Amino acid sequence: MEKLQYISQGFTIEDQELNIRKALDNGIKWIQVRWKNAPENGFIRLCEISKKLCADNQSVCIINDYVQIAKDIDADGVHLGLKDTSIEISRQILGKNKIIGGTANSISDVLQRMNESCDYIGLGPLRFTSTKEQLSPILGFEGYEKIIEELKSRSLEIPKIFAIGGVILKDIDLLQQIGIYGVAVSGQITNQPSIINEFKIAMQ
């Protein structure tokens, strides 16, 4: 599983598509299509475009929230918030071979996600981010450390956890030391797509 995920950004379909193209041109191999408050037809169209662009670049394309759209366009999977469709129902809809990621904000969320057998956990936010409305409590590096230590103290295998929420390049070293598997990045890659290669090098 790739360790770097780009969460798409943009207020219009044109902005979204341009940002996704730039990320792919700069070597991203995993895109999560996320466009909050989008018109439904516009979002479906963006997902169709993104799926084709990702396929042309041998990149993974997952859809934020919308399980049925992911199924309809044969995306590679979905990312689900805690209040979205359950992992179990999503698995029934998408089948066993698709990627299903789930959001978490606390140790209890992480344990829930592990019990639900999602493929990876998006744990955050690391710090304040303007890309998310109704932001969950900020974890900071200490929050990640506590959660990883709690899992170790229970002798549980550490799942594939992606740090999310305001993540930037200089966070990578510390996150890896803590035991975080990967990162999902939006703002820094949108603003500076050429930084993708530096992320990849830092995460080897």
C-alpha positions as CSV (number, residue, x, y, z in Angstrom):
1,M,0.0,0.0,0.0
2,E,1.3,3.4,-1.0
3,K,2.3,5.6,2.0
4,L,1.4,9.0,0.5
5,Q,-2.2,9.9,-0.4
6,Y,-3.3,13.2,-2.0
7,I,-6.7,14.4,-0.9
8,S,-8.1,16.5,-3.7
9,Q,-8.9,20.2,-3.2
10,G,-10.8,22.9,-5.1
11,F,-14.1,24.7,-5.0
12,T,-15.0,24.0,-8.6
13,I,-14.8,20.9,-10.8
14,E,-12.2,22.7,-12.9
15,D,-10.0,23.5,-9.9
16,Q,-10.4,19.9,-8.6
17,E,-9.4,18.4,-12.0
18,L,-6.5,20.7,-12.4
19,N,-5.1,19.9,-8.9
20,I,-5.5,16.2,-9.5
21,R,-3.8,16.4,-12.9
22,K,-0.9,18.4,-11.3
23,A,-0.5,15.8,-8.5
24,L,-0.5,12.9,-11.0
25,D,2.0,14.8,-13.3
26,N,4.3,15.1,-10.2
27,G,4.1,11.4,-9.5
28,I,1.4,10.8,-6.9
29,K,0.2,7.2,-6.9
30,W,-2.9,7.5,-4.7
31,I,-5.7,10.1,-4.9
32,Q,-8.7,10.4,-2.6
33,V,-11.4,12.4,-4.4
34,R,-12.9,14.8,-1.9
35,W,-15.1,17.7,-2.8
36,K,-17.4,18.8,0.0
37,N,-20.7,20.7,-0.8
38,A,-20.3,19.7,-4.4
39,P,-23.4,19.5,-6.7
40,E,-24.1,15.8,-7.0
41,N,-23.8,15.6,-10.8
42,G,-20.6,17.6,-10.6
43,F,-19.1,15.2,-8.1
44,I,-20.0,12.1,-10.1
45,R,-18.4,13.7,-13.1
46,L,-15.3,14.6,-11.2
47,C,-15.1,11.0,-9.9
48,E,-15.4,9.6,-13.4
49,I,-12.7,12.0,-14.7
50,S,-10.4,11.2,-11.7
51,K,-10.8,7.4,-12.2
52,K,-9.7,7.7,-15.8
53,L,-6.8,10.0,-15.0
54,C,-5.6,7.7,-12.2
55,A,-6.0,4.6,-14.4
56,D,-3.9,6.3,-17.1
57,N,-1.2,7.0,-14.5
58,Q,-1.4,3.6,-12.8
59,S,-2.5,5.4,-9.6
60,V,-5.1,4.4,-7.0
61,C,-8.4,6.3,-7.0
62,I,-10.6,6.2,-3.9
63,I,-13.7,8.2,-3.3
64,N,-14.5,10.1,-0.1
65,D,-17.8,9.1,1.5
66,Y,-19.8,8.0,-1.5
67,V,-19.8,4.2,-1.6
68,Q,-22.4,3.9,-4.4
69,I,-20.5,6.3,-6.6
70,A,-17.3,4.3,-6.0
71,K,-19.1,1.1,-7.1
72,D,-20.7,2.7,-10.1
73,I,-17.4,4.1,-11.5
74,D,-15.4,1.0,-10.4
75,A,-13.1,3.2,-8.2
76,D,-10.4,1.4,-6.2
77,G,-12.2,2.0,-3.0
78,V,-13.6,4.5,-0.5
79,H,-12.7,6.5,2.5
80,L,-15.4,6.7,5.2
81,G,-15.9,9.1,8.0
82,L,-17.2,7.9,11.4
83,K,-20.8,9.0,10.5
84,D,-20.7,7.7,6.9
85,T,-21.9,4.2,5.7
86,S,-20.5,1.5,7.9
87,I,-17.4,-0.5,6.8
88,E,-19.5,-3.7,6.8
89,I,-22.2,-2.4,4.5
90,S,-19.5,-0.8,2.3
91,R,-17.7,-4.1,2.0
92,Q,-20.9,-5.8,0.9
93,I,-21.5,-3.2,-1.8
94,L,-17.9,-3.0,-3.0
95,G,-16.6,-6.5,-2.6
96,K,-13.6,-7.8,-0.8
97,N,-10.9,-6.5,-3.2
98,K,-11.6,-2.8,-2.9
99,I,-9.7,-0.5,-0.5
100,I,-11.8,0.7,2.4
101,G,-10.3,3.3,4.7
102,G,-11.9,4.8,7.8
103,T,-11.5,8.0,9.8
104,A,-10.5,7.9,13.5
105,N,-9.9,10.6,16.1
106,S,-9.3,8.6,19.3
107,I,-8.1,5.2,20.6
108,S,-11.7,4.0,20.8
109,D,-12.2,5.0,17.1
110,V,-9.0,3.1,16.2
111,L,-10.1,0.0,18.0
112,Q,-13.5,0.2,16.3
113,R,-11.9,0.5,12.9
114,M,-9.6,-2.4,13.6
115,N,-12.6,-4.5,14.6
116,E,-14.4,-3.5,11.4
117,S,-11.3,-4.7,9.4
118,C,-10.9,-1.6,7.3
119,D,-7.7,-1.6,5.2
120,Y,-6.2,1.6,6.7
121,I,-7.1,4.2,9.3
122,G,-7.0,7.9,8.6
123,L,-6.1,9.3,12.1
124,G,-6.3,12.9,12.9
125,P,-6.2,15.8,12.7
126,L,-2.6,16.4,13.4
127,R,-3.1,20.1,13.6
128,F,-5.7,22.7,12.6
129,T,-6.7,22.6,8.9
130,S,-9.0,24.9,7.0
131,T,-9.9,22.1,4.5
132,K,-12.2,20.4,6.9
133,E,-15.4,21.8,8.4
134,Q,-16.4,20.6,11.8
135,L,-12.9,19.7,12.7
136,S,-12.5,16.9,15.4
137,P,-10.3,17.6,18.4
138,I,-6.7,18.1,17.4
139,L,-4.3,15.2,18.3
140,G,-0.9,16.7,17.8
141,F,2.2,14.4,17.8
142,E,1.5,13.5,21.5
143,G,-2.0,12.2,20.6
144,Y,-0.5,9.9,18.0
145,E,2.1,8.7,20.4
146,K,-0.5,7.9,23.1
147,I,-2.6,5.9,20.7
148,I,0.3,3.9,19.4
149,E,1.5,3.2,22.9
150,E,-2.0,2.1,24.0
151,L,-2.1,-0.4,21.1
152,K,1.3,-1.7,22.0
153,S,0.3,-2.0,25.7
154,R,-2.6,-4.2,24.6
155,S,-0.2,-6.3,22.5
156,L,-2.2,-5.4,19.4
157,E,-0.6,-5.3,15.9
158,I,-0.3,-1.7,14.8
159,P,-2.7,-1.1,11.8
160,K,-1.8,0.9,8.7
161,I,-2.4,4.4,10.2
162,F,-2.3,7.5,8.0
163,A,-1.8,10.9,9.7
164,I,-4.2,13.4,8.3
165,G,-5.1,17.0,8.9
166,G,-2.5,19.8,8.2
167,V,0.3,17.4,7.5
168,I,3.5,18.9,5.9
169,L,6.8,17.5,4.7
170,K,8.8,18.3,7.9
171,D,6.3,16.2,9.9
172,I,7.3,12.9,8.2
173,D,10.4,12.0,10.2
174,L,8.7,12.3,13.6
175,L,5.5,10.6,12.4
176,Q,7.5,7.6,11.2
177,Q,9.4,7.5,14.5
178,I,6.1,7.3,16.3
179,G,5.0,4.4,14.2
180,I,2.6,6.0,11.7
181,Y,2.5,4.1,8.4
182,G,1.7,7.0,6.0
183,V,0.2,10.4,5.4
184,A,-2.8,12.0,3.6
185,V,-1.9,15.5,2.4
186,S,-4.1,18.1,0.8
187,G,-3.0,21.7,1.2
188,Q,0.8,21.5,0.8
189,I,0.5,19.3,-2.4
190,T,-2.2,21.5,-3.8
191,N,-0.1,24.6,-3.4
192,Q,3.2,22.9,-4.3
193,P,2.7,19.7,-6.3
194,S,6.4,19.4,-7.0
195,I,7.0,18.6,-3.3
196,I,5.5,15.1,-3.9
197,N,8.9,13.6,-4.7
198,E,10.4,15.0,-1.5
199,F,7.5,13.3,0.4
200,K,8.3,10.0,-1.3
201,I,12.0,10.2,-0.5
202,A,11.3,11.1,3.1
203,M,8.9,8.1,3.5
204,Q,11.2,5.4,2.0
